Amino acid sequence: MLARQGRSGEALRQLQTVLPPAKAHYDLASVYEIQGRKPEARAEYQKAVELDPQLDDAKARLAALN
């Protein structure tokens, strides 16, 4: 909900309280992708992959956006 309201920093902090950092970035990217905010989604998927190179879902979605 916070990400949808444009409060990305708060959304990421909330997600990171219950998720590993890579997964939090992945989830935030998913929200951006749904909203059509492709540059932001791309950046968050990239960050997720940097934090966890084994996060294949993030790799696949990043590839689909490129």
C-alpha positions in Angstrom: 0.0 0.0 0.0 2.8 2.4 0.8 4.5 1.8 -2.5 1.3 2.4 -4.3 1.0 5.7 -2.5 4.4 6.8 -3.7 6.0 6.2 -0.3 8.7 3.8 -1.6 11.3 4.3 1.2 8.7 3.5 3.8 7.4 0.6 1.8 10.9 -0.9 1.5 11.6 -0.4 5.2 8.4 -2.2 6.1 9.0 -5.0 3.7 12.6 -5.5 5.1 11.2 -6.0 8.6 9.7 -9.3 7.5 11.6 -10.3 4.3 15.3 -10.7 3.3 16.5 -7.5 1.5 16.6 -9.1 -1.9 13.0 -10.3 -1.6 11.9 -6.8 -0.3 13.4 -5.2 -3.4 11.7 -7.9 -5.6 8.3 -7.2 -4.0 8.7 -3.5 -4.5 9.7 -4.0 -8.1 6.6 -6.1 -8.6 4.4 -3.2 -7.4 6.2 -0.8 -9.7 5.8 -3.2 -12.6 2.0 -3.5 -12.0 1.8 0.3 -12.0 3.6 0.5 -15.3 6.6 2.2 -13.7 9.2 0.1 -15.7 12.4 2.1 -14.9 11.7 1.9 -11.2 10.8 -1.8 -11.5 14.0 -2.5 -13.5 16.1 -0.8 -10.9 14.5 -2.7 -8.0 14.8 -6.1 -9.8 18.4 -5.3 -10.5 19.0 -4.5 -6.8 17.3 -7.8 -5.8 19.6 -9.7 -8.2 22.7 -7.9 -6.8 21.7 -8.8 -3.3 20.8 -12.4 -4.1 22.2 -13.7 -7.5 20.2 -16.9 -7.0 16.8 -15.1 -7.1 15.8 -16.5 -10.5 12.4 -14.8 -10.4 14.0 -11.4 -10.3 16.3 -12.3 -13.1 13.4 -13.5 -15.3 11.4 -10.4 -14.7 14.3 -8.1 -15.3 15.0 -9.9 -18.6 11.4 -9.5 -19.6 11.5 -5.8 -18.9 14.6 -5.3 -21.0 
